[in-house]
Amino acid sequence: MTLTKKTASMIGTTLALMLILACAGTNPANPGDSTPVRAPTSEPIEHRESVAAPIEDVQINVAESFPAQYFVAITIGLPNACYDFGESIVERDGETVRIDVTNLVPADATQACAEIYRTIVENVALGSDFDPDIAYTLVVNGESYQLTDGNSGSAQQPSNPDMTDVPAPIESVQINITNRQTGEATLTIVSGLPNGCAKLAQFDVNQRGDVIAVIVMNSVPSGGNIACASIYGIVNNQAKLRSVYTACETYPVEINGEIRKVQAIDPAVRCRAPQPSPIASDREQVPAPIENIQILATKSLPPQYTAVITVGLPNACYDSGESEVTRNGTVVFISVTNLAPADPNAMCAEIYRMVVIHVNLGSDFEPGVEFTVDVNGKTAPLNIVVSPPSSNTGDAKYGSPFGISQGSSVNVGSEEMEVTLESINDSRCPANVTCIWMGQAVIVVSAAIQGEMLGTTEIILEPQQSTPATASLGDFVITFVSIDPYPGTAGQTKAAQVATLIVQPKKQSGTSGNVDSQATAQLRVETVSGSPLTVRLITDIVGGADDDQNLYCQGVTWSLGDGNRIAMMPGCVMSTKGSTFSRHWEETYTYDKPGTYEVSFTYGPLAPATAQLTVN
């Protein structure tokens, strides 16, 4: 069986730039006006201070419009869980445009905060009032960038760029058993979209004997002068396999010409990790480039420490290798390797990728002593947590993370809302065991307002989940962020585990008057002329408020009725004043054989939209 799926101009260059326009707002600041423009804050500021935000990256994007529109995508660091984005202030002085970006921090410097470093992207519209003969300078929190190149001439009318197909970066590959009795299984491949111009062009699956042959290609602009939004999206490609599969057995999967050994997974069966394949054993272990190191401490007693390491893979032929931890006095050494190609002359796609690994460091660290973590020569301090914050009682604010242990309750917000963690079921693969199935964490949460029960709900946190793990209770959304300490770490017991949650009201409005939050998805199907088995699926999201935070940064899933589905999490760009979320979605799909199929479209929290179609 050959599965063919081609997308129809879903995230092309024009749409990518429209996404930038939408995220930056429909009323961009006029750079010719020196009046500062301030981004809105999500809630009133009480007992908090503004500080300069760390800037991780600055991307200048130019829309293919006439006249050219300029946008700046700023990646902002939030040093710990108590930090929130504050505002961005834009000022212009002649040929210099300044943007000052701030974070909000607690006024109380002694407040206990989870050491979790996060990043967000703030999109700022600069308008079009720029002379193409002048080289302008952009200054973001004191760092200077070249806004324009000073070349003479006017921006041309936008045109459709030439596109070329390239192998897609592969994030993960899984064979999942769907029926243990019959051996039925599905193949799930998560591929990447490196920027806003990239789109999935081809996903073909063909079974040749025991080998599952897969081609996953992206379509990208051929030229190097196309402005693309600097966002990384993922596509969840899934196909139903026709052979019989056994849990824990390994099977060869050839992806874009590269063979991988993939172990079949049954959620009810715990498997040993497969033995290294001959291909892997022939490959050399080389030191991996280290992009970033973060040290996290759990809210437990004693605190458990984990190193979160961002590792670089220099090209498409490199794979993640092994890690080893040693300790010498106050320095913890971590050696991280990559698997280099067995053939040094192998042709490899020059795609620099990054993977994140978690290395358990234990809890044997004496308070008052300065420890350092050294990863392949790159160092980071290990800050000792003297007294972890209590998670059993206390108050929390809407939109702010808080810790809660099993059987405990926390008061949230200003409406006498009480949230209780009823139970924890943590089946994640222990840190001291190698597993092919990473497991999941499941919690049961109840909530009440002024003593009146809102209900009880279950929330599941999957490994490497691309969308938030959320559930609704009444008019509130509960987000399951994490659970610590990780199973298998020293001193870990069920009673000591702490779940981190965020509670938010569903309706959040920055405008006056009533907010229409009743958004619905409407799905229709069109046949493609000349291709009897090819259909175009079109969905429009109608209703709902443009400033409803619950409709931003949501995953999309197309279920195609033949056992296959396509799921994607586009690059997440948060809303700003005047912005809109993506309301129009299209997908072109070719069926293997005639028949009647029921298709559905799911967008985040909205109810699925369904339609029945017949192809001849």
N, C-alpha and C positions, 0 to 999 in steps of 0.2 A: 504494500500500500504506500502510495506517495501522498503526503500531506502538503498542500500548497497554500500559502497565505501571503498576500501582498497588501500593504497599506496604501491608502489613497490620500496623498497630500495632507497627512494629519498634523505633522509637526514640521512643515517645510519652513523655509527661511522667512516667508511673509508672516506665517503664524507665529514663529518664534519672536519676531519683532513686535507683532501685535501683543504677544504675551508681555513683553517688556513694557509696551505702552500701557497695557491694562494694569500691570502691577505698579507702575509709577504714578498712576492716577490720570484722570481725563482732563485735569486742569493744571498742567505743569507750570512751574514758576517761570516767569519771564526773566531771563538772565540780565536783560537791560534794566530791570528794576532793582535797585540796591536794597529794597526792604527785605529783611530776613524772612525766609519761609520756614515754618516750623512743622515737623511731622507730628501728628496727634499722638497722645499717649492713651493707653487702653483703659486707664482708670485714674481716679484722683490720686495725687501724690501726697502721701502723708508720712512724715518722719523718714524721708528718704533724701539722699543727696545726689546731685549730678556730678559725674566724673567723666573725664575723657575716655572714650572707648578704645580698646586695642583694635587695630585694623589688620586683618589677615590678608585681604586681597582687594584690589580695586580694578574693575573691568569697565572700560569705556566702550559703549555700544552706540553705533550710528545707524539709525533706521534708513532703509532704502526708500526715502520719501523725497518730495520736493516742496519746500526746501528741506535739507537734511535735519532730522531731529536727533539731539544728543541725550544720552542717558548714561548714568553711572550706577553700576551694581557694586555695592560696598559690602564685603563680608566682614561682619563685626563679631568680635569675641565677647562672650559672657563668662568671666573667669570662674564663677561658681554658681550654685543653684539659687542664691539670693539676688543675683544680678538680673535686671531686666533692661531691655532697650529703652532709652530715654527719648531723644529727639535728634533730628538732623537739621542744621541751620545753614541755609545757602545764602551767600553774599557775593556780589560781583563788584570788582574795582578795576575798571578799564579792561585790560587783557588778562586779568587774573580772576578765577572763580574759586572761592573758598567754601568748603563744606566742613562744618564742625559737627562731629558725631559724639553723643554722650550716652552713658549708661546710668541707670538708677541703682544706687546701692543703699543698704540700710544705714541709717544715721548712727545706730549702735554698732561700733566696730567689734564688739565682743560677741555679737550674735553668731550662733553655731550654724554653719552652712555646709551642705554637701559639696565635696570637692569634685564637681563635675563641670568640665570646661565645654561650653557649647558655642556654636556659631549660628548666626542668622544672616540673611541677605537683605539689605535695605536698598531699594531701587529709587533713585532720585532723577527726576526729569529736569533737564537744563534748557529745554526749548530749542529754538532754531536761529536765534539772533546772533550769528557768528559770521564774520567776514572770512571767506575762504582764503584770502591773501594774508591773513594774520595768524601767527602761531600763538594760541592761547595756552595758558598754564592753569592746571587744576591742582589745588592744594587741599588734601584731606587730612585733617588732624596734624598739620605741619609737614606732611610728606608731599612732594611735588610730582606731578605727572604731566605729560604733554597731552593736551586735550585735542588739538588739531595739528596737522602737519605743515600748515602754511602754504601748501601748494595752491596755485591759482586755479580758477575754474569753478563751475557750479556743480552741485550734485545732480546727477542724471535721474530721469524718471526710473522707478524701480522696474526690474526685469527679473524673470524667472532664471535663477542660475543653473548652469549645467551641473548635473548630479552624477556621481559615480558610486558604484557599490564596493564596499570594503568589508572585511570580516568584522563582525561585532565582538566587542569584548565580552567574555563569558564570566559571569559572576558565580554561578553555581549550577550543578547538574544533579538531578535526583531521579531515581526510579522508585515509585511509590506503589506498593501492593494495594489494590482496591478491593480484591476479593480473594481471601486466603484459600478458599476451597477450589476455585477455578484457576488461580494463578494469574488473574487479570491484573494489569498494571498500567500506570501512566508515566510518561516521561515529562519532567518539568525542567526547563532550562531558563535561567534568569540571565538575560543579556543586558548590556548597557547602552545608553544613548549619550555619548560623551559631551554633547552640547545641544543647544536649542534648535540647531539646524538639522541635526541627525534624525533619521526616522528609520524604523524597521522596514527593510525592503523584501526580505525573503526568510521564510522558516520552512524548510523542507525536511521531512523525516522519511527514510527508506530503510527497511530491514532486509539485510542480505545475510541469510543464515543466522548465525549468532551475533553478528555485528549490527548495531543500530547506527546507521549513517545519517548525520544531521548537517545541514548547511544553515547558518544563521548570518545574514548579511545586513549591514546598515547602508542607507543611501545618504551621502554627504556631498556638500558643494565641491566641485572640482577646483575652483579657483581659491586662492589664498586671501582674497580681499573682501570676503563676505563677512559682515558683522553678525556674530551668532551669540545668543544669550549664553552666559557662562553658568549653565545649570546642567546637572548630571541626572538623567532619568533612567529608569529601569523598565524592562518589559518582561513579563512572566509568560513564557511560551509553553504551551502544554499540548501533548498529543497522546492519544490512546494507543497502546502497543498491542500487537496481535498475537505475540507468542505467550508462552506460559513461563512465569517467573516465580522464584522461590526466595523467601525472605532470607537475608544475610548472605546470599550468593552474590558474587561479583560478575558483571557482564561488560563486554567491551562497547564503548560508545565513541564513535568517530565524529568529532565536531570540527568542521572546516579542515579536514585532513589530519587532525591530531587525535590519536587514540587515548582514551581515558578508561580506567577501570572503575566502574560505578557499582556500589553495593546496593542491592534492592532493600528497601526499607518497609517494614510493617510496624505501624505505631505501637502495636501490642507486643512486639518482640524486641528484646535488647540483644544487639549483636556485638561481637568483638570486631575491632577494626580490622579491615582486610590486610593481608600481608603485602608488603611493597611489591609492585609489579616489576618484571625484568626491565621494563623501560625506565622506571624510577631508579633501580639499583645501578644502572649504567650512568647515571647523571651525577655530576660533581656538586658537592655541597660548597657553596661560596657565601662569604659574609653578605648579608642583605643591607641595602641602604635604608637608613632609619629616617623617616620624615617627621615623626612627632612621638613624644612620650607623655602620657598622663598617668598619675598615680591616684587611684581611687581608694577610699577607706569606707568600709561598711559601718552602718549604725548598729553595731553590736558590741558586746563586751566579752573578751577584748576585741578591738577593731581588727578586721581582716583587710589586708592590703593586696591590691591587684594592679599590675602594670598594663595599661592599655597602649599598645605599640602600633603605630602606623608604619607598615613596611612597604618599600617600593619594589616593584617587579619591572626591571629595565625594559623588557620587550615581551611580545606575546609568547615566546618560548620559555620564559621563566615561570616557575611555580614556587609557591611557598614551601619552605623546608621545615627545619626543626628549631626548637628553642631549648636552651639549657641554662639553669640558674645555679650560680655559685655565690658564696658570700665570704668576704675577707674583712673582718672587723666591721667598720661602719659603711662599707661599700658593698652593694649587691650587684654582681656582674651577671648580665643576661647576654648570652650569645645567640643570635638569630641568623639563620642561614636561608638561602634560596637554593632551589634546584636549577642549575644551569643546563642548557642544551647539551646532550651527549655529543653532538656533532658541532664543533665550534664554527663550521662553515655553513650551518643550516640557515636557510632564508627565513627570517622572522619579521613579522609586522612590527614596525617601530611604534608600539603603543605602550606608553608608560602607565602602568596600573598601580594601584595601592590596595593593600589588604590590611585589615585590623585584626590583631591577635591579642588575646588576654592571657597573661602569665600570672599565676598565683604566687604571691610572695610570703604568705603566711601571716602570723601575728606576733612573732617573737622580736619585737622592737621596743627598746627601753625608752620611756618618756624622758625628755630633757636632753637626749643625744641626737646630734645631727647625722642623719643617714643620707646616702646618695645612691641612686640607681644608675648604673652604667650599662647602656645597651650599645654594643658594637662601637664603643668610644664616645657615644653621645650621652650626656648625663642629664639627670633631673633630680631635684631634691625630693626626699620622702619625708613629708611633714607628718609628725606623730600627732594623732588625735588623743588629747589628754582625757577628755570626758565627753563621750559621744552624747548627742542630744537625746533627750527622752522622746519616745515615740508612743507612749501609752496614753497620755492625757495631754490636754492643752487645746489651743485654738489655731486655726489656719485661715488664710484669706482665699477668696475665690481666685483661681488662676495661678496660685502659688503651690509648689510641691510640698508635701508633708509626709512624715513617716508614721506608720501604724503597724502594730504587731497583732497577731491572731488573738481574738477575744477582746480587743481594746476598741475604744471609741474616741473620736476627735470631733470637736465643734468647728464647723466651717461657715464662713461668711457671717452675715449680719441678720439672718433670718431664723436663728436658733435651730440650725440644721445639724443633726448628729449623724456622723458616718461611722459604721461599725464594720470591722473586718471579721467576718464570721469564720472563715476557714482558709487555709493555704494548702494546695496540693502541688508540690514542686517535684517534677519528674525530670528536671534537666540533668544532662550527663554530668556526673561528679567530676570535680577538677582532677582527682587522682585516678581516673579511669579514662581509657580511650574508647569512644563510642562513635558509631557511624550515624546514629540518630541522636540529635542534640536535645530531644525532649521539649517540654514546655512547662510554664508556670501558670497555675490556675488559682484564682482567688474568688471567693464569694463575698460580696459586699451588700450591706443593707443600709438604708438611710431613712431618717424620719425628720419632720419639721414640726416643731412645737409639740412633740409627742405623737404626731400622727404619721403612721408608716407610709413611706413612698413605695416601698417594695424591696425585693432582694434580686440581685443579678449576679451572673457569673461572667468573669472577664478572663480571657486567655491571652497570654503573652508568648508568642512564638519566637524561636531564635531568628535573628536577622530580619525581624519584621519590618516591612517597608512603610506601613501605615500605622498610626497610633492605635493601641489596644484600648478601645473605648466601649462604654455601654451607657444607656440612658436610664435614669430613674426620675419619673415625673418631668419637670422642666429643667433638669440638670444633666450634664454630661460628666461622667467619671472616667478619667484616663489612668490606666495602669502603666506607670513609667518603668518600674524595676522592682526587683526583690533581692535582698541581701541578708546574710552573706551567701555566696555561691555554694551549692552542695559539694561536699568533699573537702572543704577547707577546715582547718583546725578549729575545734571548739564549736562547730556548726551544729545546731539542733533546731528542730521545728519551732520550739518556743522562742528561740533567739532571732528568728527571721523577721525582717522588717520590710513591708511593702511600701513603696513610694507612690502616692496617688496625687492627682490634681482634680479638683472639682470646679466646674464652671457652669453658670446659667446658660441655657441654650440661646436665649435672645440677648444679643449684645449690639447696641445701636449707638452710633455717634451722631445721629440726627434727631431732630425733634419729631413729634408725631408718632403714629403707630408704625410698627415694622411688620411687613408681611413676610413671615418666615415659612410659609407653606410652599416650598419649592417641590416640583414634580418633574420627573423625566418622561419624555414622550418619544417613543421609538417608532420609526417607520422603515420599510424595506423597499429598495428599488432594484430591479434587474438590470444587468449590464448588457447593453446591446452587443450581439455577436458572441457572447460567452454564456451559454445557457445555464451553466452550473455556478456562475459568478454572480454575487449579489453585493449591493452596497447598503450597509446598515448605517442609519443616520439617527442621531438622538439630539434633541434640544431640551435643555433644562429651562422650564418656565416658572415664573413666580419666584418667591424668595427675595430677601433683601440683599443688595450688593454688599452691604457691610456686615452681613451675618458671618461671623468668624467660623462657624461650623461648616460652611460651604467652601472653604479654602483648604488647599493642601490635602486633597482627598484622592484615593486610589480609584481606578476605573477598571471594571471587569466586563468583558463580553463573553457570555456563554453561548456557544454556537449550535447546540442541540445534537451534535454528532460525537460527543465525548471530548471535544476539544474546547479550549477557552483561551482567551488572551487577556492578561491582566497587566496593568502598568501603573507606575507611580511617577507621573511627570515631575520634573524639577520643581521643588516646592518653593513658592514665592509668597510670602505673607501679604495680607491686604494692607493698603494704606488709604488715606482719605480720598474718596472719589474713585477708587479702583473697582474693578469687576472681576469675577472669577470666570473660568472658561465654561460657556454655556452650550457650545456646539461641538459635537464629536462625530467622527465618521470612521468607518472601517470597511474595507473591501475584502471579501473572503470567497474562496473557491471550494466547493464541496467535491468530494470524490465521486459521488454517485447521485442520481436523482432520488427524490424523496420529499417527505414533509418533515420539517424541522421546527422546533420551538426554540427561539433565541431570546436572550434577555440581556439587559444592560443594567449594571449596578454602579452607582456613584456614591461613594462614602456613606453617609447616614440616610440617603434617600431610599424609598421603597423601589425595588427592581421594576424596570419597564420590560414588558414581554410582548412578543409578536410571533405569529405562526406564518411560515412561508413554505412554498412548494417550488422545487426546482425540477425541471424536466431534462 
